[in-house]
């Protein structure tokens, strides 16, 4: 299991963003301390997880860790 000591955030720019090191988004739901990730979102505003293949269901479950999902619907004026 990945622990808080294993994960660190590499600053992407001086103003915005960080790369999450040693934690893929596919494993984040099993991360011991989710508050570490939430605090990093507050601090860096944008987090970039290393690319890992995952299913749509895994991505949905990951995003739900941070709050309810908004399901967008196609409006009449939107092109397909």
Buried (B, 14 or more C-beta within 10 A) or exposed (E): EBEEEEBBBEEBEEEEBBBBEEBBBBBBEEBEEEEBBEEBEEEBEEBBBEEEEBEEEBEEBBEEEEEEEEEEEEEEEEEE
